[in-house]
Amino acid sequence: MNNFERLYREGQHNARVMAIAVHPYISGTPFRSKYFEQALDEISKHNDVELWTGGQVADWYRTVT
């Protein structure tokens, strides 16, 4: 969450991207998955934050270049 909080503050002036790599064999384990879910819950509480897949980022990029 420290990374998100820092980027969120910086993003007030310039857009920021925070990529989250999800490896099911690591983050999908029961003792880790709850922390991943908690982080996503906290991040998604910010109405001004977009949660996109890699495909959505690529689609957006193609429209602006």
C-alpha positions in Angstrom: 0.0 0.0 0.0 3.0 2.3 0.5 3.6 2.3 -3.3 0.0 3.1 -4.1 -0.2 5.9 -1.5 2.9 7.5 -2.9 1.8 7.2 -6.5 -1.7 8.5 -5.6 -0.2 11.6 -4.1 2.1 12.2 -7.1 -0.9 11.5 -9.4 -2.6 14.6 -8.2 -0.3 16.6 -10.5 0.6 14.1 -13.2 -0.8 10.7 -14.2 0.8 7.6 -12.7 0.6 3.9 -13.5 0.9 1.2 -10.9 1.2 -2.3 -12.5 0.4 -5.2 -10.2 1.8 -8.5 -11.4 -0.3 -11.4 -10.1 1.2 -14.8 -10.1 -1.5 -17.3 -8.9 1.0 -19.8 -7.5 2.3 -17.0 -5.2 -0.5 -14.5 -4.5 -3.3 -17.1 -5.0 -2.3 -19.1 -1.9 -4.8 -18.8 1.0 -2.5 -17.1 3.4 -1.6 -14.4 0.8 -4.8 -13.9 -1.1 -6.5 -12.0 1.7 -3.8 -9.3 1.6 -4.2 -9.0 -2.1 -7.9 -8.6 -1.7 -7.5 -6.1 1.1 -5.2 -4.0 -1.1 -7.6 -4.0 -4.0 -10.4 -3.1 -1.7 -8.5 -0.1 -0.4 -7.4 1.0 -3.9 -10.9 0.7 -5.4 -12.3 3.0 -2.7 -10.7 5.9 -4.6 -13.3 7.0 -7.2 -10.7 8.8 -9.2 -8.5 5.7 -9.7 -9.0 3.5 -12.8 -8.5 -0.2 -12.5 -7.6 -1.5 -15.9 -6.4 -4.8 -17.4 -3.3 -4.9 -19.6 -5.6 -5.1 -22.6 -7.5 -2.0 -21.6 -4.3 -0.1 -21.3 -3.2 -1.3 -24.7 -6.6 -0.3 -26.2 -6.4 3.2 -24.7 -2.8 3.6 -25.9 -3.8 2.8 -29.4 -6.5 5.5 -29.4 -4.1 8.3 -28.2 -1.1 7.6 -30.4 
